[in-house]
Amino acid sequence: MFVKTFLRILSYLKPYWGRLVFVYAALILGLIFQLFVPDVLARAIDHGVNGHDGTYLWKAALLMVGLVLVQSVFMFIRSYGTNLLAEYVGNDMREDLYAKFQELPFQFYDRAQSGQLMARATEDINNIRAMMMFAIRAIVQAVGMVIIVAVILFQKDWRLALVALSSTPFLMWWSIHFGISIRPIFLRIQQQFGSMTSVLQENIAGGRVVRAFAQERAESERFEQELEELFARNQRAANRWAFNYPLTLALNGLSVAGVIWYGGYLVLDGQLSIGTLVAFQVYTTMLQEPIRWLGFVVQRVARANASGERIFEILDVKPAIRDLPEAKPVTSMRGVVQFNDVSFRYPGTKTNALDNVSFTAEPGQIVALVGPTGAGKSTVVNLIPRFYDATSGSITIDGTDVRNFTLESLREHIGIVMQESFLFSMRIRDNIAYGTPDASMERIEAAAKAARAHDFIMRMPEGYDTVIGERGVTLSGGQKQRLSIARALLIDPRILILDDSTASVDSETEHEIQEALRVLMLGRTSFVIAQRLSTVQDADQILVLEEGRITQHGTHDDLVQQEGFYRELYDLQLRDQDEASHPLDREPATSAGGE
């Protein structure tokens, strides 16, 4: 699993293989020039110092300066190149992740925590970027250093080379073992970071509710608990790392001590020059440094690998709602919607949300959905644009199963005005034109006027160019709804879904919205979910749903004559109002002595 994830992360470098080769060629060349320095130093000592040759010392110094300058050029190329590659990889992974977020169906988001998803798009990708910037480069450098230095040392003196390299195999084994063992710790850290981010995101998004119920202290305690757990997990990782670094440092010290002791003995015995001993010492230090980095490098790789697992967990999700191989785009639509014995069950539940629902909606008709909470009204309208797919039965539009249309083209012909109107932190004109970004200003204004929104927009500081606050918090509920209606009107949909769009506004605002909706619904197949019967009494057909079944079906006049849920709701909401508006005609009193 570790290797598979690591290789999959590296696969993101494939489009940049040319840059990759160039960067790592610069790394190897820079390493080669670096490894010339100890040999120049040895010759300077043996021939310049011991030989009392000042000219040789001067030439050696100039040569070392030249080597360092060339090495610096290659170091710049290496550093700039690896940073750029890391940014490319991070950018590509974020694009893939965002595209996946757009592709995933509603049922995925029903279970997912937004904080966990945000952590994958931020912290997890940053961990992979950090690995790309430093860890891979350090691994290549360490391996290259070990191979080249080992060859050089054995050429100079095989006995001293064995002493210098004696701790290297154990150092490499320990670094790899350490990285593998610490990987689960970093995976738990990333998971906890996601949990902490979820709590933070909820507190920010629900800040008004928190303050309204004076729960600041309770929410602070909840956040602190998640933060303390994150701190504890990071501390456990830090403890492991704190043990690793001194161990590698001690092993490196043993190798250096061995070189000084045995190399010094060889110098005293005349078998080795002082310059060669100094070179051995420098080479050993140069060799051990990148190997000691391996502990940090493997830690970085382990952290990135844990992050990669979390990212690929999302990327590997197979969307339940997707285009079928034979799906075709919608070219034109009349808007005949038919449910044929449709049943639906939400994943993870034991009972059907809909049970054998059948009805037909004709073009230009208004179909109202009425029923108690949890009866399945929203489920019905969510199946039409394929936010979910029916468990059994079929849903057709103009006689074609909705699953035989491409998702994008299907949803382009369906307008939706939700109970909670979501608006973006952008200009009003951009919010209205969200579904049709190429719409002209004339069309945007026409849609706003039809939605009864133009007048209040013109009273805003910059009219249609006014930037509204996040989620539209600077607007009233009625204003947000009318902007949503304008947005739906602009795409000119053949099918319209109104999900309880007047439930949270006052009577005056409801009247204004109803006027806008009459314009919006004209000539379209409209589905209206409502709790207020005043919204639906003019509907062409009313479906009463209870426990996922259609229990009543007819017009307002039909249903008020029948015993059942609709009449009970009518008695609660409208009977007194209707009787007051239409008093019964009374027989005029006849006078005594009349005919």
VOGU-3710 file (C-alpha; in Angstrom, 3 decimals, decimal comma):
1> mfvktflril> 0,000/0,000/0,000  2,815/2,396/0,934  4,727/1,803/-2,318  1,562/1,895/-4,432  0,493/5,252/-2,980  4,007/6,693/-3,294  4,267/5,676/-6,956  0,830/7,113/-7,640  1,928/10,449/-6,190  5,032/10,362/-8,380
11> sylkpywgrl> 2,846/9,709/-11,427  1,789/13,362/-11,240  5,327/14,233/-12,393  4,830/12,385/-15,680  3,606/15,410/-17,693  6,737/17,296/-16,603  9,316/14,603/-17,264  11,463/16,970/-19,368  11,743/19,490/-16,543  12,275/16,617/-14,113
21> vfvyaalilg> 15,238/15,264/-16,077  16,735/18,750/-16,367  16,394/19,429/-12,618  17,877/16,121/-11,522  20,670/16,357/-14,093  21,544/19,684/-12,446  21,402/17,986/-9,048  23,830/15,219/-10,124  26,209/17,676/-11,811  26,172/19,897/-8,736
31> lifqlfvpdv> 26,922/16,838/-6,600  29,872/15,886/-8,824  31,396/19,370/-8,560  30,851/19,262/-4,779  32,742/15,955/-4,547  35,782/17,448/-6,309  36,314/19,820/-3,360  37,730/17,281/-0,823  40,186/15,954/-3,409  41,394/19,500/-4,188
41> laraidhgvn> 41,749/20,078/-0,435  43,819/16,893/-0,038  46,172/17,902/-2,830  46,499/21,404/-1,391  47,610/19,918/1,944  49,929/17,279/0,507  51,521/19,350/-2,282  50,976/22,926/-1,175  51,367/22,841/2,619  53,690/19,833/3,035
51> ghdgtylwka> 55,565/20,731/-0,167  55,825/24,413/0,786  54,484/25,370/-2,664  52,614/28,699/-2,370  51,753/28,782/-6,068  50,014/25,402/-5,751  48,029/26,684/-2,762  46,954/29,767/-4,719  45,839/27,686/-7,704  44,017/25,224/-5,398
61> allmvglvlv> 42,170/28,083/-3,697  41,069/29,540/-7,032  39,961/26,101/-8,200  37,879/25,600/-5,036  36,217/29,004/-5,509  35,404/28,071/-9,104  33,974/24,696/-8,018  31,798/26,363/-5,376  30,493/28,951/-7,855  29,591/26,300/-10,443
71> qsvfmfirsy> 28,012/24,205/-7,702  25,947/27,266/-6,646  24,564/27,653/-10,176  23,459/24,019/-10,264  22,051/24,382/-6,730  19,911/27,331/-7,885  18,590/25,318/-10,853  17,898/22,364/-8,551  16,076/24,410/-5,902  14,052/26,507/-8,337
81> gtnllaeyvg> 13,180/23,480/-10,452  12,038/21,269/-7,577  9,925/24,090/-6,116  8,318/24,657/-9,511  7,624/20,927/-9,971  6,081/20,797/-6,497  3,751/23,667/-7,416  2,770/21,941/-10,664  1,948/18,717/-8,823  0,027/20,525/-6,076
91> ndmredlyak> -1,945/22,492/-8,649  -2,798/19,373/-10,680  -3,880/17,445/-7,594  -6,113/20,307/-6,458  -7,688/20,467/-9,916  -8,342/16,708/-9,864  -9,770/16,909/-6,362  -12,005/19,865/-7,196  -13,226/18,164/-10,371  -14,022/15,090/-8,269
101> fqelpfqfyd> -15,924/17,213/-5,747  -18,084/18,470/-8,633  -18,646/14,923/-9,883  -19,573/13,297/-6,572  -23,321/12,809/-6,020  -25,490/14,222/-3,244  -25,424/10,940/-1,328  -21,652/11,307/-0,866  -22,081/14,757/0,682  -24,912/13,431/2,857
111> raqsgqlmar> -22,243/11,492/4,800  -19,057/13,541/4,282  -17,739/16,236/6,620  -16,888/19,458/4,815  -13,927/20,055/7,140  -12,399/16,696/6,180  -12,805/17,536/2,506  -11,240/20,976/3,001  -8,301/19,395/4,861  -7,625/17,141/1,887
121> atedinnira> -7,603/20,095/-0,492  -5,290/22,169/1,731  -3,148/20,464/4,371  -2,859/17,092/2,623  -1,801/18,616/-0,678  0,645/20,904/1,133  2,260/17,795/2,645  2,716/16,341/-0,831  4,135/19,643/-2,102  6,640/19,646/0,764
131> mmmfairaiv> 7,730/16,126/-0,154  8,164/17,123/-3,796  10,191/20,208/-2,872  12,628/18,517/-0,517  12,159/14,824/0,182  12,532/13,323/-3,312  15,478/15,582/-4,060  17,116/14,538/-0,783  16,566/10,842/-1,542  18,175/11,156/-4,975
141> qavgmviiva> 21,018/13,179/-3,495  21,570/10,665/-0,680  21,612/7,673/-3,040  23,860/9,479/-5,514  26,187/10,567/-2,701  26,482/7,053/-1,279  27,303/5,495/-4,658  29,803/8,117/-5,839  31,524/8,605/-2,462  31,784/4,863/-1,907
151> vilfqkdwrl> 33,554/4,476/-5,273  35,930/7,367/-4,486  36,756/6,073/-0,992  37,435/2,523/-2,144  39,748/3,886/-4,859  41,736/5,805/-2,253  41,969/3,107/0,456  39,634/0,145/0,707  40,396/-0,495/4,401  39,559/3,026/5,533
161> alvalsstpf> 36,549/3,027/3,182  35,092/0,052/5,065  35,480/1,937/8,347  33,908/5,107/6,925  30,938/3,208/5,462  30,462/0,789/8,374  27,378/2,523/9,820  25,801/3,419/6,460  23,755/0,203/5,929  22,261/0,409/9,427
171> lmwwsihfgi> 21,538/4,129/9,027  19,674/3,496/5,778  17,748/0,550/7,230  16,792/2,494/10,325  15,626/5,535/8,333  13,378/3,410/6,115  12,043/1,449/9,113  11,380/4,693/10,976  9,435/6,155/8,059  7,247/3,077/7,661
181> sirpiflriq> 6,520/2,841/11,395  5,630/6,520/11,725  3,259/6,554/8,722  0,142/5,466/10,720  0,844/8,237/13,238  0,813/10,856/10,497  -2,346/9,347/8,997  -4,078/9,782/12,360  -2,726/13,353/12,551  -4,232/14,187/9,149
191> qqfgsmtsvl> -7,570/12,631/10,117  -7,637/14,641/13,332  -6,704/17,803/11,427  -9,781/17,179/9,266  -11,977/16,745/12,363  -10,634/19,963/13,858  -11,248/21,781/10,549  -14,844/20,457/10,497  -15,560/21,916/13,920  -13,936/25,213/12,921
201> qeniaggrvv> -15,923/25,377/9,684  -19,206/24,669/11,516  -18,483/27,371/14,091  -17,721/29,943/11,390  -20,700/29,001/9,191  -23,043/28,765/12,194  -21,649/31,761/14,046  -25,016/33,538/14,191  -26,706/30,485/15,723  -23,899/30,038/18,260
211> rafaqeraes> -24,237/33,629/19,430  -28,029/33,591/19,330  -28,089/30,678/21,793  -25,109/31,959/23,821  -23,110/28,788/23,168  -19,725/30,447/22,618  -18,191/28,721/25,637  -19,543/25,281/24,721  -18,314/25,606/21,134  -14,923/26,847/22,336
221> erfeqeleel> -14,643/23,775/24,577  -15,597/21,489/21,673  -12,959/23,100/19,470  -10,356/22,918/22,249  -11,002/19,181/22,649  -10,310/18,603/18,957  -7,278/20,894/19,130  -5,885/19,086/22,200  -6,253/15,741/20,458  -4,418/17,131/17,409
231> farnqraanr> -1,685/18,463/19,704  -1,367/15,084/21,438  -1,009/13,231/18,137  1,568/15,719/16,877  3,436/15,376/20,155  3,604/11,582/19,777  5,088/12,056/16,316  7,535/14,654/17,661  8,650/12,226/20,403  9,428/9,575/17,796
241> wafnypltla> 11,311/12,113/15,708  13,224/13,369/18,764  14,556/9,838/19,307  15,408/9,288/15,654  17,676/12,300/15,080  20,092/11,736/18,025  20,411/8,061/17,076  21,493/8,856/13,524  23,816/11,574/14,829  25,478/9,106/17,215
251> lnglsvagvi> 26,005/6,547/14,459  27,509/9,254/12,255  29,855/10,204/15,117  31,048/6,597/15,418  31,989/6,536/11,730  33,885/9,831/12,000  35,703/8,619/15,121  36,629/5,375/13,353  38,062/7,282/10,378  40,164/9,537/12,647
261> wyggylvldg> 41,440/6,618/14,746  42,236/4,137/11,977  43,218/6,796/9,415  45,527/8,437/11,959  47,171/5,060/12,590  47,747/4,663/8,817  49,250/8,177/8,588  51,610/7,447/11,477  52,578/4,182/9,791  53,313/6,037/6,532
271> qlsigtlvaf> 50,566/4,196/4,593  48,372/7,292/4,133  49,047/10,998/3,577  47,568/13,683/5,834  45,773/15,217/2,878  44,093/11,907/2,049  43,029/11,512/5,713  41,480/14,997/5,668  39,721/14,166/2,407  38,397/10,928/3,954
281> qvyttmlqep> 37,099/12,923/6,896  35,328/15,434/4,640  33,915/12,693/2,435  32,612/10,816/5,499  30,912/13,954/6,800  29,471/14,674/3,359  28,269/11,091/3,108  26,637/10,878/6,530  24,812/14,215/6,268  22,305/13,217/3,548
291> irwlgfvvqr> 21,910/9,791/5,155  20,982/11,482/8,443  18,516/13,560/6,457  16,829/10,319/5,485  15,104/10,252/8,866  13,534/13,632/8,147  13,036/12,703/4,505  11,250/9,470/5,317  9,139/11,373/7,843  8,159/13,758/5,048
301> varanasger> 7,478/10,877/2,689  5,413/9,101/5,363  3,377/12,240/5,981  2,869/12,800/2,255  1,959/9,142/1,783  -0,675/9,383/4,514  -2,026/12,505/2,813  -1,932/10,744/-0,559  -4,031/7,892/0,817  -6,653/10,385/1,993
311> ifeildvkpa> -6,675/12,222/-1,347  -6,840/9,054/-3,454  -9,612/7,765/-1,200  -11,724/10,623/-2,597  -10,438/10,365/-6,165  -11,234/6,633/-6,234  -14,875/7,052/-5,228  -17,056/5,730/-8,016  -19,965/8,167/-8,429  -23,306/6,404/-8,201
321> irdlpeakpv> -24,800/9,110/-10,429  -22,955/9,395/-13,727  -23,533/9,379/-17,470  -24,307/5,963/-18,901  -22,236/4,901/-21,946  -25,287/5,259/-24,204  -26,444/8,601/-22,703  -27,169/11,367/-25,208  -27,541/15,125/-24,732  -30,996/16,685/-24,566
331> tsmrgvvqfn> -31,527/18,574/-27,823  -35,054/19,819/-27,121  -37,589/19,262/-24,369  -41,377/19,618/-24,121  -41,479/18,782/-20,413  -43,726/15,705/-20,053  -42,550/14,175/-16,763  -43,739/10,696/-15,820  -43,051/8,630/-12,691  -43,670/4,911/-13,248
341> dvsfrypgtk> -43,871/2,871/-10,008  -40,863/4,721/-8,591  -39,397/3,570/-5,288  -36,329/5,038/-3,599  -34,323/4,282/-0,483  -31,510/6,482/0,831  -28,214/4,609/1,361  -27,851/3,334/4,907  -31,587/3,425/5,682  -33,966/0,483/6,135
351> tnaldnvsft> -37,212/1,921/4,769  -38,165/3,415/1,423  -38,423/7,195/1,160  -40,720/6,637/-1,845  -42,853/3,578/-2,480  -44,391/2,862/-5,921  -45,033/6,500/-6,850  -46,712/7,064/-10,222  -48,022/10,253/-11,868  -47,733/12,305/-15,058
361> aepgqivalv> -47,056/16,037/-15,362  -47,915/17,668/-18,687  -46,177/20,729/-20,207  -47,538/23,955/-18,725  -49,013/22,193/-15,696  -48,343/23,104/-12,085  -47,937/19,979/-9,936  -48,044/20,659/-6,199  -46,542/18,279/-3,642  -48,109/18,426/-0,178
371> gptgagkstv> -47,579/16,279/2,875  -46,139/16,076/6,363  -42,418/16,453/7,019  -40,499/13,402/5,813  -43,258/12,264/3,466  -40,941/12,251/0,423  -41,795/15,555/-1,305  -38,200/16,723/-1,746  -37,158/13,209/-2,731  -39,595/13,304/-5,663
381> vnliprfyda> -38,147/16,523/-7,106  -34,546/15,446/-6,393  -35,014/12,411/-8,645  -35,976/14,485/-11,698  -32,544/16,154/-12,240  -30,878/12,911/-11,046  -29,464/14,210/-7,790  -30,309/10,620/-6,856  -31,387/7,655/-8,986  -34,547/5,686/-8,332
391> tsgsitidgt> -34,053/2,344/-6,589  -36,751/0,819/-8,795  -39,201/2,010/-11,410  -38,417/4,712/-13,971  -38,674/8,458/-14,469  -39,128/9,662/-18,039  -39,125/13,064/-19,699  -40,902/13,181/-23,064  -40,928/9,371/-22,977  -37,151/8,952/-22,463
401> dvrnftlesl> -35,686/7,627/-19,234  -33,738/10,426/-17,499  -30,780/8,041/-17,174  -30,445/8,061/-20,950  -29,706/11,810/-20,955  -26,298/13,265/-20,143  -26,378/14,868/-16,710  -25,184/18,274/-17,848  -27,729/18,634/-20,644  -30,565/17,306/-18,442
411> rehigivmqe> -29,882/19,818/-15,686  -29,509/22,673/-18,162  -33,244/22,282/-18,900  -34,313/22,228/-15,238  -34,581/25,357/-13,104  -34,570/25,066/-9,322  -35,553/27,604/-6,653  -34,737/26,155/-3,260  -36,087/26,989/0,185  -32,598/28,104/1,270
421> sflfsmrird> -31,404/30,257/-1,610  -27,624/30,059/-1,914  -25,959/33,146/-3,335  -22,260/33,619/-4,010  -19,973/36,398/-2,816  -19,984/38,139/-6,172  -21,866/40,865/-8,011  -25,667/40,660/-8,162  -25,520/40,465/-11,959  -23,135/37,482/-11,745
431> niaygtpdas> -25,441/35,694/-9,299  -28,418/36,126/-11,631  -26,371/34,983/-14,642  -24,785/32,063/-12,753  -26,421/29,436/-14,980  -25,934/31,498/-18,155  -22,654/33,400/-17,749  -22,770/34,747/-21,319  -26,169/36,430/-20,833  -26,381/40,068/-21,879
441> merieaaaka> -27,148/42,832/-19,385  -30,523/43,373/-21,096  -31,522/39,755/-20,449  -30,302/39,928/-16,843  -32,381/43,055/-16,194  -35,415/41,505/-17,911  -35,161/38,429/-15,673  -34,796/40,619/-12,575  -37,852/42,690/-13,526  -39,933/39,571/-14,112
451> arahdfimrm> -38,808/38,288/-10,690  -39,798/41,599/-9,027  -36,154/42,147/-8,073  -35,152/45,078/-10,288  -36,455/47,825/-7,978  -34,583/46,721/-4,845  -31,447/46,008/-6,910  -31,443/49,585/-8,197  -31,620/50,825/-4,613  -28,380/48,981/-3,815
461> pegydtvige> -25,153/51,098/-3,675  -23,873/49,987/-7,078  -27,016/48,474/-8,540  -26,334/45,250/-10,433  -22,599/45,615/-9,738  -23,102/45,496/-5,965  -21,095/42,666/-4,402  -23,254/40,864/-1,863  -21,906/39,261/1,299  -21,060/35,589/1,722
471> rgvtlsggqk> -24,170/33,395/1,215  -26,143/36,613/0,628  -26,232/37,615/4,308  -26,574/41,299/3,344  -29,983/40,611/1,741  -33,354/39,772/3,247  -34,916/36,355/2,740  -37,394/37,693/0,200  -34,671/39,489/-1,748  -32,551/36,342/-1,928
481> qrlsiarall> -35,543/34,337/-3,132  -36,337/36,848/-5,887  -32,716/36,757/-7,057  -32,955/32,956/-7,141  -36,137/33,218/-9,190  -34,396/35,600/-11,605  -31,497/33,148/-11,869  -33,890/30,303/-12,707  -35,867/32,485/-15,115  -32,754/33,489/-17,064
491> idprilildd> -31,903/29,899/-18,065  -35,454/29,564/-19,495  -35,990/25,988/-18,208  -38,691/23,681/-19,518  -39,052/22,076/-16,092  -39,190/24,168/-12,933  -38,800/22,972/-9,345  -39,838/25,229/-6,453  -38,844/23,633/-3,158  -40,930/25,428/-0,517
501> stasvdsete> -39,608/28,753/-1,785  -41,963/30,913/0,326  -41,794/29,015/3,614  -39,510/31,420/5,469  -40,874/34,828/4,423  -43,660/37,061/5,666  -47,067/37,423/3,992  -46,214/40,606/2,092  -42,969/39,155/0,769  -44,790/35,917/-0,057
511> heiqealrvl> -47,212/37,892/-2,200  -44,330/39,537/-4,089  -42,642/36,168/-4,605  -45,914/34,611/-5,764  -46,269/37,344/-8,383  -42,741/36,580/-9,592  -43,442/32,839/-9,590  -46,532/33,240/-11,753  -44,294/34,752/-14,442  -41,670/32,071/-13,934
521> mlgrtsfvia> -44,088/29,128/-14,141  -45,930/30,328/-17,218  -45,770/27,647/-19,943  -43,416/25,383/-17,967  -43,858/22,041/-16,247  -43,660/23,190/-12,643  -43,298/21,208/-9,429  -44,135/23,137/-6,272  -43,449/21,951/-2,734  -45,298/24,022/-0,180
531> qrlstvqdad> -46,548/23,957/3,374  -48,901/26,900/2,764  -51,955/25,876/0,763  -52,330/29,440/-0,490  -49,290/28,646/-2,651  -50,763/25,537/-4,289  -54,539/25,937/-4,478  -54,331/27,058/-8,126  -52,236/24,017/-9,115  -53,444/21,808/-11,965
541> qilvleegri> -52,891/18,724/-9,840  -51,958/18,230/-6,196  -50,176/15,116/-4,958  -50,532/14,374/-1,248  -47,669/12,223/-0,005  -47,625/10,342/3,290  -44,836/7,936/4,265  -43,524/7,874/0,694  -46,874/7,057/-0,959  -49,360/9,167/-2,891
551> tqhgthddlv> -52,488/8,999/-0,737  -54,512/11,699/-2,515  -54,438/13,142/-6,020  -56,565/15,898/-7,521  -57,220/19,624/-7,657  -57,749/21,874/-4,641  -61,518/21,785/-5,082  -61,465/17,979/-5,339  -59,314/17,430/-2,264  -61,161/19,761/0,127
561> qqegfyrely> -64,212/17,554/-0,442  -62,328/14,411/0,623  -61,440/13,205/4,091  -57,666/13,102/4,598  -54,494/15,076/5,193  -55,231/17,812/2,665  -58,615/18,660/4,156  -57,140/18,701/7,657  -54,467/21,141/6,466  -57,115/23,223/4,716
571> dlqlrdqdea> -59,216/23,387/7,885  -56,181/24,630/9,803  -55,012/27,215/7,275  -57,724/28,427/4,910  -61,288/27,516/5,874  -61,932/30,549/8,069  -60,289/32,822/5,474  -62,378/31,358/2,620  -65,624/31,586/4,559  -64,863/35,211/5,453
581> shpldrepat> -64,092/36,017/1,799  -67,169/34,148/0,443  -70,021/34,367/3,023  -73,021/32,129/2,352  -75,885/33,856/0,623  -78,838/34,176/2,984  -82,560/34,031/2,048  -84,111/37,491/2,482  -86,773/37,572/5,248  -90,442/37,652/4,008
591> sagge> -92,800/40,213/5,524  -96,065/39,202/7,187  -98,988/39,364/4,890  -96,951/38,698/1,867  -98,167/36,748/-1,078
//
